[in-house]
Structure formats: C-alpha cells, structure tokens
Amino acid sequence: MPDEVMWKEFRQIVDHNQIKWMIWEGEPLPEVVGELQRLGVGSIVFDPCGNLPESGDFWSVMRQNVASLKRVFSD
C-alpha cells in the first residue's frame, strides 16, 4: 500500500496528466482501488496470461482483457 507521500506525488501526476485509468496485471488491493476512485481514476485488470489461468484458457483471458479495454476506450 502506498504511503501518504506516494499518494501525494500520484495526485500531482493525476492532476497534471488528467489520468482516468490504471491498468493492472493482477487484482489490486481494494484499498488502492478505493483511493483511486476518490481521485477519479478507474481500475481495470489486463492479465498478460503468462501462466496457465486458474479457470478458462488463454483465449478466455484475452477476451476478458478486450472487454476491460473497451471500458477504457469508450470514455
């Protein structure tokens, strides 16, 4: 979990660059997602599927990635 100094630096980056989304390779901590939401930044997971997924297969993971990215690029 980032400390307050890190969040302050991140807030400045968000404000300066108008960041709307954070893309994660795995599920982020709920506390991080909550703080990002307070800053107006959404979160999505883009799984690179470097290992065998727990459920489904490579293609089902990639289809989920496409669905996640559609949320980002529909704004």
N, C-alpha and C positions, 0 to 999 in steps of 0.2 A: 504494500500500500504506500503510495507516495506520501511524503510528509508535507507539512504546510508550505514550506519554501518551494518544493517542487510544484505544488498546485498553484502557487502564486506565479511562478515562471510560466506554467502552462496556460494560465488565464491570460497572460500578456500575449502569448503566441496565438491563442484563440481569438482574442480581440484584434490583433494586428493582421491576421491572415483569414479571418472570417471562416474558421473551421466549423464544419457541420457534422462530420462523421469521423469516428475512429474505427479502423478495421483491425480485427484481432485474428490471430491464427487459432486461438482456443478461447473458451469461455472466460471472460474477465470476471474479477471479483464483483459481487453485487454492489459493494460499497463504492467501487470505482465507477460502475455504470451509473449509480445514483448521483454521484458528484458530477459526472459528465452531463447528465440530464439537467442538473441545476445550472450548468454553464451553457445549455442549449446545444449540446453535442450528442448525437446519437451514436450507438454502437452496433456493429454487425460483426459476425464471425465469418471469415473466409478461410476454410480449412484446406491447407495445401495437400492433405491426404498423403503424407509421407509414409504412413504406416497403414496396415490393414485396419479399416474402421471397425468400431465395436458392433455396429449394425449397418446393414446395407453393403454396398460395394463402392468402388471408386466413382462410378458414374452417378450413383445416387448422391454422393457427397458433392460432386461437381454441379449437379442440378440444384442442390440446396445453395451452393455458392452463387450460382446465377440468380436465383430468387433473391438472395440477400443483396447482391449488387444492384438489382433492379430497384430496390428501395432507395439506394444511394443516388442513382442516376435519374430517378423520377422527380427529384426535387428541382 
